[in-house]
Amino acid sequence: MSTAREAKPHLTRPHVLALLREMLRIRRFEERCAELYQQEKIRGFLHLYIGEEAVAVGVMQALLPEDAVVATYREHGQALARGVAMNPLMAEMYGKQEGCSRGRGGSMHVFDAATRFYGGNAIVGGGLPLAVGLALADRMQNRANVTACFFGEGAAAEGEFHESMNLAALWRLPVLFVCENNLYAMGTALAISESETDIRAKAQCYRVPSAVVDGMDVVAVEAAARAAVAAIRAGEGPQFLECRTYRFRAHSMFDAQLYRSKEEVERWKERCPIAQLSAWGRSVGLVHDADIAAMEAEIATEVQASVDFAEAGSWEPLSDLARDVTTPREAA
């Protein structure tokens, strides 16, 4: 498994602080979303990214603004790390028309054309063929872009996973496949649902170069992502990262978590990506207590501003409900 042992000595203080700040932004945003859900301000389904922040933040360091990102339904973290502004993201959670998807997507379907963030896709595995299509479009139009596709290990049991791996490898498409392996998919341990639990091996069957990385270590994820993206840009075709991570909260707000013990969750919390980077940064003098305090204050202000923005937002009028909807007759 790839770790950050070699990369850490070369980190600068500004970069360490930037990584820490991005993970903290995601954590505090998600914690506030959980509170708002309990207050029935956010409705529908809600899948939190708490514990997995290192994957999104680490991978995004390797991408350029013109690259594309495809995510699954646990995508708030990827959206924030990609650069989707917090105000329209929170408004989307509320279902307000000031949201980045005009309130029509909600938690599971975040979209932002300005940052080339293509979902939020609620169907398990549904983002993989979309990523292949985006990469093919870039290739056909001679654009030197990369498409990063995030998905959980549960998607590896879906047909779309295998079809997408096959086509991406056959056509040598510029796709970075990022599997966020949090061990339980929706609520079933990997060993119970899969005869082959090595997700990397599944990608290797299609001759896609693959690596396993500690998904609780943001520096390890960044190093692995940079290496994979460099290979893609060099014309070596798709690359696959299996990031072994863990969600500290339930699969969704409706999940009783009967499939795992509280003791297991607490053991994983000891590997919290934010706590790990913060502790290491303090130990080598790159992070100070004042830095953390300043970040927390700034992020608290930003999160509250996003809530205020969403609260002040407006519902889409009834007259607009058919907007962007094409009837069969119009399509003909």
C-alpha positions as CSV (number, residue, x, y, z in Angstrom):
1,M,0.0,0.0,0.0
2,S,1.3,3.4,-0.9
3,T,2.0,5.7,2.1
4,A,3.2,9.3,2.5
5,R,6.5,8.3,4.2
6,E,8.6,9.5,1.3
7,A,6.6,12.5,0.3
8,K,6.2,14.2,3.7
9,P,9.8,15.5,4.1
10,H,9.3,17.5,0.9
11,L,6.1,19.3,2.0
12,T,6.0,23.0,2.5
13,R,4.2,24.8,5.3
14,P,1.7,26.6,2.9
15,H,0.8,23.3,1.2
16,V,0.3,21.4,4.5
17,L,-1.9,24.2,5.7
18,A,-3.9,24.2,2.5
19,L,-4.5,20.4,2.7
20,L,-5.5,20.7,6.3
21,R,-7.9,23.6,5.6
22,E,-9.6,21.9,2.8
23,M,-10.3,18.8,4.9
24,L,-11.5,20.9,7.7
25,R,-13.9,22.8,5.4
26,I,-15.4,19.5,4.3
27,R,-15.7,18.1,7.8
28,R,-17.4,21.2,9.3
29,F,-19.7,21.5,6.3
30,E,-20.8,17.9,6.6
31,E,-21.3,18.2,10.4
32,R,-23.5,21.2,9.8
33,C,-25.5,19.3,7.1
34,A,-26.2,16.6,9.6
35,E,-27.6,19.1,12.1
36,L,-29.7,20.7,9.4
37,Y,-31.0,17.4,8.3
38,Q,-32.2,16.6,11.9
39,Q,-33.9,20.0,11.8
40,E,-35.6,19.0,8.6
41,K,-34.0,21.9,6.7
42,I,-32.4,19.4,4.4
43,R,-34.6,16.6,3.2
44,G,-34.4,13.4,1.1
45,F,-31.3,11.3,1.4
46,L,-28.1,12.5,2.9
47,H,-24.7,10.7,2.6
48,L,-21.9,12.3,4.6
49,Y,-18.2,12.3,3.7
50,I,-16.9,12.5,7.3
51,G,-13.8,10.4,7.6
52,E,-13.1,10.2,3.9
53,E,-11.9,13.8,3.4
54,A,-8.3,12.8,2.5
55,V,-9.4,11.1,-0.7
56,A,-11.1,14.1,-2.4
57,V,-8.6,16.6,-1.2
58,G,-5.6,14.5,-2.1
59,V,-6.8,13.7,-5.6
60,M,-7.9,17.2,-6.5
61,Q,-4.3,18.4,-6.0
62,A,-3.3,16.5,-9.2
63,L,-6.1,18.0,-11.4
64,L,-6.1,21.1,-13.5
65,P,-9.2,23.4,-13.9
66,E,-9.9,22.1,-17.4
67,D,-10.1,18.5,-16.1
68,A,-13.4,16.9,-15.4
69,V,-14.7,15.3,-12.2
70,V,-17.5,12.7,-11.9
71,A,-18.6,11.6,-8.4
72,T,-21.0,9.3,-6.7
73,Y,-23.8,10.4,-4.4
74,R,-21.4,10.9,-1.4
75,E,-20.1,13.9,-3.3
76,H,-20.2,17.0,-1.1
77,G,-16.5,16.6,-0.2
78,Q,-15.5,16.3,-3.8
79,A,-17.5,19.3,-4.8
80,L,-15.9,21.5,-2.1
81,A,-12.4,20.2,-2.9
82,R,-13.0,20.8,-6.6
83,G,-13.9,24.4,-6.0
84,V,-17.7,24.5,-6.0
85,A,-18.6,27.5,-3.8
86,M,-20.1,26.7,-0.5
87,N,-23.0,29.1,-0.7
88,P,-24.7,27.5,-3.8
89,L,-23.7,24.1,-2.5
90,M,-25.6,24.6,0.7
91,A,-28.5,26.2,-1.2
92,E,-28.7,23.0,-3.3
93,M,-28.9,20.9,-0.1
94,Y,-31.9,23.0,0.8
95,G,-33.5,22.6,-2.6
96,K,-33.4,26.3,-3.3
97,Q,-33.2,27.7,-6.8
98,E,-30.0,29.5,-5.9
99,G,-28.3,26.1,-5.6
100,C,-25.7,25.0,-8.1
101,S,-28.3,22.7,-9.7
102,R,-31.1,25.2,-9.2
103,G,-32.4,23.1,-6.3
104,R,-33.4,20.2,-8.6
105,G,-30.6,17.9,-7.6
106,G,-30.3,18.2,-3.8
107,S,-27.7,16.3,-1.9
108,M,-27.2,13.4,-4.4
109,H,-27.0,15.3,-7.7
110,V,-24.6,18.3,-7.3
111,F,-23.5,19.7,-10.6
112,D,-21.4,22.7,-11.5
113,A,-20.4,23.4,-15.1
114,A,-17.9,26.1,-14.2
115,T,-15.7,23.6,-12.4
116,R,-16.5,20.7,-14.7
117,F,-18.0,18.9,-11.8
118,Y,-20.4,16.3,-13.4
119,G,-22.3,14.9,-10.4
120,G,-23.4,13.6,-8.0
121,N,-24.8,10.4,-9.5
122,A,-27.3,8.5,-7.4
123,I,-27.1,5.2,-9.3
124,V,-24.3,2.9,-8.0
125,G,-21.7,2.7,-10.7
126,G,-23.6,5.2,-12.9
127,G,-20.8,7.7,-13.0
128,L,-18.3,5.3,-14.6
129,P,-19.7,5.2,-18.1
130,L,-20.3,9.0,-17.9
131,A,-16.6,9.4,-17.1
132,V,-15.6,7.2,-20.1
133,G,-17.9,9.3,-22.3
134,L,-16.3,12.6,-21.1
135,A,-12.8,11.3,-21.7
136,L,-13.7,10.0,-25.1
137,A,-15.2,13.5,-26.0
138,D,-12.0,15.1,-24.8
139,R,-9.9,12.7,-26.9
140,M,-12.0,13.2,-30.0
141,Q,-11.8,17.0,-29.7
142,N,-8.0,16.8,-29.1
143,R,-8.2,18.3,-25.6
144,A,-5.4,17.2,-23.3
145,N,-7.7,16.8,-20.3
146,V,-8.1,14.1,-17.6
147,T,-11.4,12.9,-16.2
148,A,-11.4,11.8,-12.5
149,C,-14.1,9.4,-11.5
150,F,-14.9,8.7,-7.9
151,F,-17.0,5.7,-6.8
152,G,-17.4,3.3,-3.9
153,E,-16.2,-0.3,-3.8
154,G,-19.9,-1.4,-4.1
155,A,-19.7,-0.2,-7.7
156,A,-17.2,-2.9,-8.5
157,A,-20.0,-5.4,-8.4
158,E,-22.0,-3.6,-11.1
159,G,-21.8,-4.3,-14.8
160,E,-21.0,-0.6,-15.5
161,F,-17.7,-1.0,-13.7
162,H,-16.5,-3.8,-15.9
163,E,-17.8,-2.3,-19.2
164,S,-16.2,1.1,-18.3
165,M,-12.8,-0.5,-17.4
166,N,-12.9,-2.5,-20.6
167,L,-13.6,0.4,-22.9
168,A,-11.3,2.8,-21.1
169,A,-8.4,0.3,-21.5
170,L,-9.3,-0.6,-25.1
171,W,-9.4,3.0,-26.2
172,R,-6.6,4.1,-23.8
173,L,-8.8,6.9,-22.5
174,P,-7.5,9.6,-20.0
175,V,-9.5,8.5,-17.0
176,L,-8.4,8.3,-13.4
177,F,-10.7,5.8,-11.7
178,V,-10.7,6.5,-7.9
179,C,-12.3,3.7,-5.8
180,E,-13.2,4.9,-2.3
181,N,-13.2,1.6,-0.5
182,N,-14.9,2.1,2.8
183,L,-15.5,-1.6,3.3
184,Y,-19.3,-1.8,3.6
185,A,-20.8,-0.3,0.5
186,M,-24.3,0.5,1.7
187,G,-24.3,-1.9,4.6
188,T,-22.7,-5.2,3.7
189,A,-19.1,-6.1,4.4
190,L,-17.1,-6.6,1.2
191,A,-16.2,-10.2,2.1
192,I,-19.9,-11.1,2.2
193,S,-20.8,-9.5,-1.1
194,E,-17.7,-10.1,-3.2
195,S,-15.8,-13.4,-3.9
196,E,-12.7,-11.2,-4.8
197,T,-12.2,-8.5,-2.3
198,D,-9.1,-7.0,-3.9
199,I,-10.7,-4.2,-5.9
200,R,-7.4,-3.3,-7.5
201,A,-7.2,-6.8,-8.9
202,K,-10.5,-6.3,-10.7
203,A,-9.1,-3.3,-12.6
204,Q,-5.9,-5.1,-13.3
205,C,-7.9,-7.8,-15.1
206,Y,-8.5,-5.2,-17.8
207,R,-4.8,-4.3,-17.9
208,V,-5.5,-0.9,-16.2
209,P,-2.4,0.1,-14.1
210,S,-3.6,0.1,-10.5
211,A,-2.4,1.0,-7.0
212,V,-3.7,0.7,-3.5
213,V,-3.2,3.8,-1.3
214,D,-3.9,4.6,2.4
215,G,-7.1,6.7,2.0
216,M,-6.8,8.1,5.5
217,D,-3.5,9.9,4.6
218,V,-4.0,12.9,2.4
219,V,-0.3,13.1,1.4
220,A,-0.3,9.5,0.3
221,V,-3.4,10.0,-1.8
222,E,-1.9,13.2,-3.4
223,A,1.4,11.5,-4.2
224,A,-0.4,8.5,-5.8
225,A,-2.8,10.7,-7.7
226,R,-0.1,12.9,-9.1
227,A,1.8,9.8,-10.3
228,A,-1.3,8.4,-11.9
229,V,-2.3,11.6,-13.6
230,A,1.2,12.1,-14.9
231,A,1.0,8.7,-16.5
232,I,-2.4,9.5,-18.1
233,R,-1.1,12.8,-19.5
234,A,1.9,11.0,-20.9
235,G,-0.5,8.9,-23.0
236,E,-0.4,5.7,-21.0
237,G,-4.1,5.3,-20.8
238,P,-6.4,5.0,-17.8
239,Q,-5.1,4.5,-14.2
240,F,-6.8,3.1,-11.1
241,L,-6.5,4.0,-7.5
242,E,-8.1,2.0,-4.7
243,C,-8.1,4.3,-1.7
244,R,-8.8,2.3,1.5
245,T,-10.8,4.6,3.7
246,Y,-13.7,4.6,6.2
247,R,-16.8,6.6,6.8
248,F,-17.2,7.6,10.4
249,R,-20.9,8.2,10.0
250,A,-23.7,5.9,8.8
251,H,-24.1,5.2,5.1
252,S,-27.0,7.6,5.1
253,M,-29.1,9.3,7.8
254,F,-31.5,6.4,7.8
255,D,-28.8,3.8,8.4
256,A,-28.9,2.0,11.9
257,Q,-25.3,0.7,11.3
258,L,-26.1,-2.8,12.6
259,Y,-23.4,-4.3,10.4
260,R,-20.4,-2.8,12.3
261,S,-19.5,-2.3,15.9
262,K,-19.0,1.0,17.8
263,E,-15.5,-0.3,18.7
264,E,-14.5,-0.7,15.1
265,V,-15.7,2.8,14.3
266,E,-13.7,4.2,17.2
267,R,-10.6,2.3,16.1
268,W,-10.8,3.9,12.6
269,K,-11.4,7.4,14.2
270,E,-7.9,7.1,15.6
271,R,-6.7,7.3,12.0
272,C,-8.7,10.4,11.3
273,P,-7.0,12.1,8.3
274,I,-7.4,15.6,9.8
275,A,-6.0,14.5,13.1
276,Q,-3.1,12.6,11.5
277,L,-1.9,15.5,9.3
278,S,-2.4,18.0,12.1
279,A,-0.4,15.9,14.6
280,W,2.4,15.3,12.1
281,G,2.5,19.0,11.1
282,R,2.8,20.1,14.7
283,S,5.6,17.6,15.3
284,V,7.7,19.0,12.5
285,G,6.9,22.6,13.1
286,L,4.8,23.2,10.0
287,V,1.4,23.6,11.8
288,H,0.8,25.6,14.9
289,D,-2.1,25.8,17.3
290,A,-2.8,29.4,16.1
291,D,-3.1,28.1,12.5
292,I,-5.8,25.6,13.6
293,A,-7.7,28.2,15.6
294,A,-7.6,30.7,12.7
295,M,-8.8,28.0,10.2
296,E,-11.6,26.9,12.5
297,A,-12.8,30.5,13.0
298,E,-12.7,31.2,9.2
299,I,-14.5,28.0,8.3
300,A,-17.2,28.5,10.9
301,T,-17.9,31.9,9.4
302,E,-18.0,30.5,5.9
303,V,-20.3,27.6,6.9
304,Q,-22.7,30.0,8.7
305,A,-22.7,32.3,5.7
306,S,-23.7,29.4,3.5
307,V,-26.6,28.5,5.8
308,D,-27.7,32.1,5.8
309,F,-27.5,32.2,2.0
310,A,-29.6,29.0,1.8
311,E,-32.1,30.2,4.3
312,A,-32.6,33.4,2.4
313,G,-32.9,31.6,-0.9
314,S,-36.2,31.1,-2.8
315,W,-38.1,28.1,-4.0
316,E,-38.5,27.6,-7.7
317,P,-41.9,29.0,-8.8
318,L,-44.5,26.6,-10.1
319,S,-44.4,28.3,-13.5
320,D,-40.8,27.0,-13.9
321,L,-41.3,23.4,-13.0
322,A,-41.4,22.4,-16.7
323,R,-38.3,24.3,-17.5
324,D,-35.6,22.2,-19.2
325,V,-38.1,19.3,-19.5
326,T,-38.6,18.1,-23.1
327,T,-41.9,16.3,-23.9
328,P,-41.9,13.4,-26.5
329,R,-43.7,15.7,-29.0
330,E,-41.1,18.4,-28.7
331,A,-38.3,15.9,-29.1
332,A,-39.9,14.6,-32.3
